[in-house]
Amino acid sequence: MIVTKCDYNELISGDKNAILVAARVLGQVTSVSMSFITFPILRNSVWTDIFGIPFERALKYHRVMGRIVWLEITVHMLIWQ
């Protein structure tokens, strides 16, 4: 769980600062998530050797993580407005 400067009640009440903080935090989480997208798609990677997963399964992880990042970006943009 991510600890932020705002709490759930402030977000529900519509406090503008709390909403902006939540949007910024979600943007940072999205940036971190985007950095992990590239790990599974590297062929003959150290990461796939360490975890022992074949390239085809790594592509599935890449697609799932891509969808999660897309969802995070969409929510971030909707909150940021």
N, C-alpha and C positions, 0 to 999 in steps of 0.2 A: 504494500500500500504506500502511496506517495503522500508525504506530509507537506502541506502547503500553508500559506499564511492565512487562508480563509477556511471557514468551516461550512458544513452542509447547510446550516440555517441561513447563513449569509447569501449563499448561492440561490436558495429558494426564494428569499425575500427580494431578490433582484438588485442587490447592492452592486453598483457598476464596478467598483474596485475589485470586489471579490470575483466577479465574472471575468474581468480582465486578467486577474492572477490565475484563475483556472484555465483560461485560454493560453496564457504563456506557459504554464506547466504542461499542458497537453501538447503544445508545440515542441517543448524540450523532449518530452517522452517520444513524440513522433520522430524527432531527429535521431534519438538513440535507436529506435526501432528500425529506421531506415538504414542505419549502419550495419545492422545484423542481417539485412536482406541479402547482401552479396556473399556471405559465407557459404551458403549451401550450393550456389551455382558454379563455384569454381571446380573445374574438373581436375582430378588428381590433387586434391587439396589436402593439406595436413589435417584440417578440421574433419573431413569425411573419414580419414584414416583413424583419427583419434576416437571418434564416436562409432566407427565401424558401420556406417550406413552407405548403401550403394548410391550412385549418382542419381538414379531414377527416383529414389525415395527423397533424396535431398531436393530435387526439383519440386516435389509435392510440398515440402516444408517451405520452400521459397514462395510458392504460390499462395499458401495459407498466410504466411507472414506479409506478403504483398497486399492481400485483402485486408488484413488487420491494419496495416499502415494506411491504406486508402480510407478505411473507416475513421481512423484517428485524424487524418487530415480533413476529412469532411466535417467531423464534429468540431475540430479546431476552428475551421473557417466559419461555421455557423455561430459558434460562441463569440468569436472575435468581432463579428459585425456589430 
